[in-house]
Amino acid sequence: MSEHIVKTRTTAVILAGGTGQRVGLAIPKQLLKVAGKAVIEHTLTIFEQAESIDDIIVLMAPGYVSDVEKIVAKAGLTKVTKIIEGGETRNETTERAIAALGEGLAEGEDRNVLFHDAVRPLLSQRVISDCVTALERYQAVDVAIPSADTIIVTRTHGEDGEFITDVPDRSRLRRGQTPQAFKLSTIRKAYEIAAGDPNFQATDDCSVVLRYLPDVPIHVVAGDEYNMKVTQPVDVFIADKLFQLASTAAPQQADEEAYRGLLTGKTLVVFGGSYGIGADIAKVAEGYGAKVFPFGRSSTGTHVENPEHVDDALSQAYSETGRIDYVINTAGVLRIGRLDEADNATIEEALKVNYLAPVQIARSSYKYLSETNGQLLLFTSSSYTRGRAEYSLYSSTKAAMVNLTQALSDEWAGDGIRVNCINPERTATPMRTQAFGQEPAGTLLTSDAVARASLDVLVSAMTGHVIDVRQQDPTRGAATASGFEAALAAVLDRQEDL
C-alpha cells in the first residue's frame, strides 16, 4: 500500500509596505499605474497564475488596505486570502506576515513561503517555480543575478567627499532580488532569535537567516535582469516600456480534435479576408467547423475604411448565425517613401485603412462580442517598436494598434471581451510582394503559419497581449520564447523587420 504524500502548502507574501517618496509620489509606489494597471495588480496577477502558489497574503502600507481590496475584487484575484497592514519597517512587516501565516496551522505543520516585493511586477513564472522546487531540498532560498557593474567600497572623508577603499572581485558579487523563499519554521525561528538582539535591523529576510541561523545554507536561484524594482522615477518609465514591448507565445492545443471542439459552431468575421493571412485564417477556421465570413475589397467589395461597409458586414454575419464570436482585422496598406514627398491621398489612405478602420471595426464589433464574450484580434508590425525611415506612416499606425489593443483589453475586460494583437515576423503575403518583390525562399514566414498561430490566440483565454509569430519554431513558425525574454531578445531583430 503506497503512502499518501501531502503536498506542502505554498504561500506568496507580497510586501507592499513602502511609500512613494523616492519616486516623488503622494501615494505608495505600488499603487502607481504602469501599463494601465497598478503595479501591485501586475505583481499579484503573476502569483495568481503560478501553479505552485496556493494562496497570497498582502502586507500593505497603513491606510491603503482598502485600495488593494478594491483592486483584488475588480481583478478577480481568488488566491488573495488576506490583506493586512504592514509595519513601520521591513522587519516589522515580515514579523506580521509570519504571525498571519501561523494562524490555523496544526502543531508540527510547516509551509513554504515566498516573500516578494510588490514593486517587482516583472517576475517570471520560471523564477517562482525554481524557488518552490528549491524548497524541496533547502530551508532558505534567495534569488540573485550577477553584477554587470564593478562594485566599489567607499568611505567619506569630511567635506572632501567619498574615496574608494576597496574593489571586491566582481565574479563573486550578486545583486539580490525577490522572491526570497523559506520554510515557515525556518524564517520564524530566525526572527525569534533576532528579537533578542537589541541592535537587530535588516533590509531583507535572507540576511536574518544568515546572521541568526548561520548553520542553515541559503541556496541561490538565478534571477532575471528584467525582475527590476520600481524605486526611482526612471524605473517607472522602464517598467512601462517593458510591459509595452512584452510579447507572448500563444498556447497550442493538444490535437486537431481540440481545435474542432473549440471552433465548431463559432462565427468568425475576417476583414482583409480576400487573400494572405486573412484568407488563410478563414480557410483553417472553416476546416475546424467554424462559420466564417471573410470580407475584402477584391472579393466582397468591402472597404474597411468605410464605416457603413463594416457595419453591413457584421450585420450580415449576425443575421445568418445569430452570433459573432471572433472579429479579425488583417487589412492594411504599405506605402514606402519619404513623408515630405507623400501626397494627401497617400497619407489619408494610410490613416483610414491602418488606423481609423480598426478603430471603427472595434467600435462596431463591441455589441456582438459582448454577447458571446468574444475576441477582437488586430495585427501590428514588428516595426512598431521603432519607426524606420520611409516607413513613417506604416510604422506609426501599426504602433497605434498595440496601444489600441492594450487600452481596449482593459476597457472591455469587465464586459468579457478579449482583445489581442498579432505581431508577425516578415511574412510572405501579396502586400509584401507588391512592396518588395520576390524574396529568397525560406527567409519569410508563411501566411498559413501566422494563421494557425492566430487561431491559437483566438481559442485561448489571453487578453491584452502582443503575440510574436516568428520562425524559431519550424513546425509552426510561432515564437518559442515568451514574455519579457522575447521582448528583450527581439527588439534589435524587429528594427530590421517589417
Secondary structure, 3 states (H helix, E strand, C coil): CCCCCCCCCEEEEEEECCCCCCCCCCCCHHHCEECCEEHHHHHHHHHHCCCCCCEEEEEECCCCHHHHHHHHHHHCCCCEEEEEECCCCHHHHHHHHHHHHHCCCCCCCCCEEEEEECCCCCCCHHHHHHHHHHCCCCCEEEEEEECCCCCCEEEECHHHCEEEEECCCHHHCEEEEEEEEEEHHHHHHHHHHHCCCCCCCCCCCHHHHHHHCCCCCEEEEECCCCCCCCCCHHHHHHHHHHHHHCECCCCCCCCHHHHHHHHCCCEEEEECCCCHHHHHHHHHHHHCCCEEEEECCCCCCCCCCCHHHHHHHHHHHHHHHCCCCEEEECCCCCCCCCHHHCCHHHHHHHHHHHHHHHHHHHHHHHHHHHHHCCEEEEECCHHHHCCCCCCHHHHHHHHHHHHHHHHHHHHCHHHCCEEEEEEECCEECHHHHHHHCCCCCCCCEEHHHHHHHHHHHHCCCCCCCEEEECCCCCCCCCCCCCHHHHHHHHHHHHCCCC
